[in-house]
Amino acid sequence: MNTPNKVKEHLISLGFNPYNSEVSKKLYDCEWSMYKRTKYEDVKECLTNNKPPQIGVYYYSFNLGDTLHESYAVELCQENDIGWVTFEYYGLSNNDILQRYEMIEKSLIASWEASWRDKE
């Protein structure tokens, strides 16, 4: 099995849902994307939808000459009491997603929590 499919299976096992519409591909200029609500409880909810933060993973690939370049981005984009904010890790490798996803999500949630003016 090729590695992007292995990454997809790993993300699905973590609760991600594939979202591979043409709209998503055009908006994010990516091959595919997946989304899920964070697993962390007791986090501040998005002011727009009153739900826990959603995490998006985007897979990018392109050929440059005879070389295939692949990378991933992991993003949290929500509205807090100041405005809309996006936190993102990008340029991630297959191994980053397979081995360090939990650390990445935890860091994004910590950034989200710290971004509020009213931290109580």
C-alpha positions in Angstrom: 0.0 0.0 0.0 1.4 3.4 -0.8 2.0 5.8 2.0 -0.7 8.4 1.4 -3.3 5.5 1.6 -1.6 4.3 4.8 -1.9 7.9 6.2 -5.6 8.0 5.2 -6.3 4.7 7.0 -4.4 6.0 10.1 -6.5 9.2 10.1 -9.7 7.3 9.7 -8.7 5.2 12.7 -8.4 8.4 14.7 -11.9 9.5 13.8 -11.3 11.6 10.7 -13.9 11.7 7.9 -12.7 12.1 4.2 -14.0 15.1 2.4 -12.9 15.0 -1.1 -15.2 17.2 -3.0 -14.1 19.3 -5.9 -14.9 22.4 -3.8 -12.4 21.3 -1.1 -9.7 20.5 -3.7 -10.1 24.0 -5.2 -10.3 25.9 -1.9 -7.2 24.2 -0.5 -5.5 23.3 -3.8 -4.9 19.8 -2.3 -5.3 16.2 -3.4 -7.6 15.3 -0.5 -8.6 16.5 2.9 -10.1 15.0 6.1 -11.8 16.5 9.1 -12.8 15.7 12.7 -13.7 17.5 15.9 -10.9 17.4 18.5 -11.0 14.5 20.9 -10.0 16.9 23.8 -12.9 17.7 26.1 -13.4 20.9 28.1 -12.0 23.1 25.3 -13.5 26.4 24.3 -16.0 26.1 21.6 -16.1 28.0 18.3 -18.3 31.1 18.7 -19.9 30.5 15.2 -21.2 27.0 15.7 -20.8 26.3 19.5 -18.8 23.1 18.8 -15.4 22.0 19.8 -12.6 22.9 17.4 -12.4 21.0 14.1 -9.1 19.8 12.8 -8.4 19.5 9.1 -5.6 17.5 7.4 -4.7 18.3 3.8 -2.6 16.2 1.5 -0.5 17.9 -1.2 1.4 16.3 -4.0 3.1 17.5 -7.2 5.7 16.4 -9.6 8.8 18.6 -10.1 10.7 17.1 -13.0 10.9 13.4 -12.2 10.4 13.8 -8.5 7.2 13.4 -6.6 6.9 15.9 -3.7 4.3 15.1 -1.0 3.4 17.0 2.2 0.6 17.5 4.7 -0.9 20.4 6.6 -2.8 20.1 9.8 -5.1 23.1 10.6 -7.4 24.4 13.2 -9.5 27.3 12.1 -12.3 28.7 14.4 -13.8 31.9 15.8 -12.8 33.0 19.3 -13.8 36.1 21.3 -11.4 38.3 19.2 -12.1 37.0 15.7 -11.3 34.2 13.3 -8.0 32.5 13.8 -6.1 29.8 12.0 -3.3 27.6 13.5 -1.5 25.3 11.1 1.4 23.0 10.8 2.5 22.6 7.2 5.2 20.9 5.2 4.7 17.7 7.2 5.9 14.3 6.0 4.1 11.0 5.9 6.1 10.0 9.0 5.1 13.3 10.8 1.4 12.4 10.4 1.9 8.7 11.2 4.1 9.2 14.3 3.5 12.7 15.6 -0.2 13.5 14.9 -1.3 13.3 18.6 1.4 15.9 19.5 0.4 18.1 16.7 -3.3 18.1 17.7 -2.4 18.8 21.3 -0.3 21.7 20.3 -3.0 23.2 18.1 -5.6 22.9 20.9 -3.2 24.6 23.3 -2.7 27.4 20.8 -6.5 27.7 20.4 -7.0 27.9 24.2 -4.2 30.5 24.5 -5.7 32.7 21.7 -8.7 33.9 23.7 -8.7 37.3 25.3 -11.1 36.0 28.0 -9.2 32.9 29.1 -11.7 31.9 31.8 
